[in-house]
Amino acid sequence: MEAMGVLMTYPMSSYLEQQLQNRFTLFRLWNLPNKTHFFNHNAHNIQAVVGSTHIGADPELIDSLPALEIVSSFSVGLDKVDLAYCKEKGIRVTNTPDVLTDDVADTAIGLILATLRRICEDDRFVRSGLWKKDEFKLSVKFSGKKVGILGLGRIGTAIAKRAESFNCSISYHSRSEKPESKYKYYPSVIKLASNCDILVVACALTEQTRHIINREVIDALGPKGVLVNIGRGAHVDERELVSALVEGRLAGAGLDVFEHEPQVPEELFGLDNVVVLPHVASSTVETEMAMADLVVGNLEAHFLKKPLLTPVV
């Protein structure tokens, strides 16, 4: 399969990069000094694109690769891949579900604990020497809280199970009610926010869910509420979030994702009630390797004309 050309859109994983290089003819999009010249001379030699949460496969890229057969995304979310256009062009699409569920769910619980219990703030308190001079602030208990989950898919369900171990009551909103679920369903995100202490965003990013966390939802969550986002940054209207946190209309936020990564609203940096992470919810050694293996496995299956491991389109 060395003759098969694979275009990697963004530096994602050194392990993945090495595995691709070992098996295919690998092109690195971010290293190209002149993309127009590159595509003019190499486009017909590229049969696959490996995308990420940063750069996937939009119509412009797809149209520039006439031999493209498959897009294998190093992610669960596919908001950076134009699925409809791929389907129209007969291009297969795969992603990496399941293997990162536990890590993302663990991170969601970590963000809840860090935000409610002021873990990052207390760490700075000790490191700065203030413990010798001042009293630390009381934090807020997590156990027994009402947790609302927006999106009860694989990751949302894993978060719910973990929150149950803290004796939390669980409710959710999703595109439709899940009859098999034991959790309380609310028909709108506003109703969900009005009836929980902690709102966790764990749904897919679509045009319908872009800025689904708006001023109305934030105000429904209220001045004692906490927002946790491990979905996508564009789920949240960041201006409204910043405004609510600064004005005290929201108690706190734990954020792993942002709308214009790696750009983060600087107003958040001075707020002790906010915990910010650089989109690392799934970034463990074990999961990165498992995701990479799944990307490579899908490519190999496609080129060997075997069933794809995790087909989307």
Long-range contacts (C-beta under 8 A, 24 or more apart in sequence): 1-300, 1-303, 1-304, 4-47, 4-48, 4-299, 4-303, 5-42, 5-45, 5-46, 5-47, 5-48, 5-67, 6-46, 6-47, 6-48, 6-49, 6-50, 6-299, 7-46, 7-48, 7-49, 7-50, 7-65, 8-49, 8-50, 9-49, 9-50, 9-51, 9-52, 9-54, 9-55, 9-56, 9-57, 9-61, 10-51, 10-52, 10-54, 10-55, 12-50, 12-52, 12-74, 13-74, 13-288, 13-291, 13-292, 15-288, 15-289, 15-292, 16-50, 16-74, 16-288, 16-291, 16-292, 16-295, 16-296, 19-292, 19-293, 19-296, 20-50, 20-295, 20-296, 20-299, 23-296, 23-299, 23-300, 24-48, 24-299, 29-55, 39-64, 39-65, 43-67, 47-303, 48-72, 48-299, 48-302, 50-74, 50-295, 50-299, 51-75, 51-80, 51-81, 52-80, 53-77, 53-80, 53-232, 53-279, 54-80, 54-261, 55-80, 56-80, 56-81, 56-82, 57-81, 57-82, 57-86, 57-91, 58-82, 58-85, 59-85, 62-86, 62-89, 62-91, 69-302, 70-94, 70-298, 70-299, 70-302, 72-295, 72-298, 72-299, 73-295, 74-291, 74-292, 74-295, 75-291, 76-100, 76-155, 77-204, 77-205, 77-231, 77-232, 78-204, 78-312, 79-204, 79-205, 79-206, 79-232, 79-234, 83-312, 83-313, 86-313, 87-313, 91-313, 92-302, 92-308, 92-311, 92-313, 93-311, 93-312, 93-313, 94-294, 94-295, 94-298, 94-308, 94-309, 94-310, 94-311, 94-312, 95-310, 95-312, 96-290, 96-291, 96-294, 96-295, 96-310, 97-154, 97-310, 98-154, 98-310, 99-287, 99-290, 99-291, 99-294, 100-281, 100-282, 100-287, 100-290, 100-291, 101-154, 101-155, 101-158, 102-158, 102-287, 103-281, 103-282, 103-283, 103-284, 103-287, 104-155, 104-158, 104-202, 104-230, 104-281, 104-282, 105-155, 105-158, 105-159, 105-161, 105-162, 106-162, 107-230, 107-256, 107-277, 107-280, 107-281, 107-282, 108-155, 108-159, 108-162, 108-200, 108-202, 108-228, 108-230, 108-254, 108-281, 109-159, 109-162, 109-163, 111-228, 111-230, 111-254, 111-255, 111-256, 111-275, 111-277, 112-142, 112-147, 112-163, 112-198, 112-200, 112-226, 112-228, 112-254, 113-142, 114-254, 114-275, 115-226, 115-228, 115-252, 115-253, 115-254, 115-273, 115-274, 115-275, 116-140, 116-141, 116-142, 116-145, 116-198, 116-226, 116-252, 117-142, 118-272, 119-275, 120-275, 121-272, 140-251, 142-166, 142-168, 143-167, 143-168, 144-168, 145-169, 145-197, 145-198, 146-171, 146-195, 146-196, 146-197, 146-198, 147-171, 147-196, 147-197, 147-198, 147-200, 148-172, 148-173, 148-186, 148-192, 148-193, 148-195, 148-196, 148-198, 148-199, 148-200, 149-173, 149-183, 149-199, 149-200, 149-202, 150-174, 150-189, 150-192, 150-199, 150-200, 150-201, 150-202, 150-203, 150-212, 150-213, 150-231, 150-235, 151-201, 151-202, 151-203, 151-204, 151-231, 152-178, 152-181, 152-183, 152-202, 153-202, 153-203, 153-204, 155-202, 155-230, 156-200, 156-202, 156-203, 159-200, 159-202, 171-195, 171-196, 174-203, 189-213, 189-217, 190-216, 190-217, 190-220, 191-220, 193-217, 193-218, 193-220, 193-221, 193-225, 194-220, 194-221, 194-222, 196-221, 196-225, 197-224, 197-225, 197-226, 198-225, 198-226, 198-227, 198-228, 199-225, 199-226, 199-227, 199-228, 200-228, 200-229, 200-230, 201-227, 201-228, 201-229, 201-230, 201-231, 201-235, 201-236, 202-230, 202-231, 203-231, 203-235, 204-231, 205-231, 205-232, 205-234, 205-235, 209-235, 210-234, 210-235, 211-235, 211-236, 211-237, 213-237, 213-240, 213-241, 214-240, 215-240, 215-243, 215-244, 218-244, 218-249, 218-250, 219-244, 219-249, 221-250, 222-249, 222-250, 223-248, 223-249, 223-250, 223-251, 224-251, 225-250, 225-251, 226-250, 226-251, 226-252, 226-253, 226-254, 227-252, 227-253, 227-254, 227-255, 228-253, 228-254, 228-255, 229-253, 229-254, 229-255, 229-256, 229-257, 230-256, 230-257, 230-281, 231-257, 232-257, 233-257, 233-258, 233-259, 233-260, 233-261, 234-259, 238-265, 239-265, 242-267, 242-268, 245-271, 245-273, 245-274, 246-271, 256-280, 256-281, 257-281
